[in-house]
Amino acid sequence: MKLKPLHDRVIIKRLPEEEKTAGGIFIPDSAKERPMRGTVVAAGPGSDKVKMQVKEGDVVLFAKYAGTEFKLDGEECSIMRQDEILAVIEK
């Protein structure tokens, strides 16, 4: 399925959180945090007032409970406004 977000909305596929800590300790599923990083799958065109600053393929950081979650082709995704994105993670 192909979705095209409207206005300043962005579709993000959440990236999985780490399975173990830096010290090598495995994190059980019950103690894992919600992912706060994701890859932009699609971005809307923006509007006269809002210029889009993110594009498809950007890895972004967002608030833990930002956006609305839904399934796209069986994968967990979120749709949110561009202003809910906190930062673009550059490599």
N, C-alpha and C positions, 0 to 999 in steps of 0.2 A: 504494500500500500504506500502511496506517496502523498504526503501532506505538505501544504504550503502555508506557513503561518501568515496571519494578517498583521498589518501595521507594524508595531515594534515588538512583536512576540517572537520567541525563539524556542525551538524544540531541542532538548538536550537529552542525550543518552548518558545516564549516570555511570561513572567508572567504579568498579568494585574497590572496596577498601582493602587495606593490607590484611593478609591472613596471619601474619606474625609480627611481633615488635622488632625493633632494631637489635634487641638483645637475643632474639631467637625464640621467644616465647610465643606459642600459638594462641591466637585469640579465639575463644569459643563463639559460636553464632549468637548466643544470648547476650554477649558483652560487646558485640560490634556496634559501632556508630552508623548512622545513616550516611551514605556517601555525600560529600559536599563538592566533588569534582565531577566534571562531565565533559563530553565532546558535543559541540554544536552540530546537530544533524541537518537543521534547516533554519534559516532566518528570514523574517519578513522584510518587506521593502522599506520600512520606516514610514515617516510621514513628513509633512511640512515642518513640524516642530521638533521631531526626533530624527536625528541622523543615526543610522545603524553603525555601531562601532565593532560589532562582532560579525564573523562570517562563518560559513560552513567549514568544519574541520578545526576550529579553534578549541583549545582546552580551557575551560573556565572554572572559576571558583564561585560558589553561590551559597546562600544561607541554607542551613540544614532542612528547613521546612518550606523552602521557597517553591512556588509553582504548583501546578496541578499534575498529579501522576496519572499515567495511562499506559496501556500496552500497545506497542506498534510492532506488528509482525512477531509477536511473542516476546518482545524485549521491553523491559521497564524503561519508560521515558518520562520526561517532564516537559510541560510547556509553561513558559513564564515570560514576563515582560523583560525587556533588555535592562531596565533599571533595577531589577532584582539580582542581576549578575554583579558580583563584587569586584572581580578582576579576571583578566586574561592571563593564563599561565604561559609564559614564553619559554622555549627550550634553549 
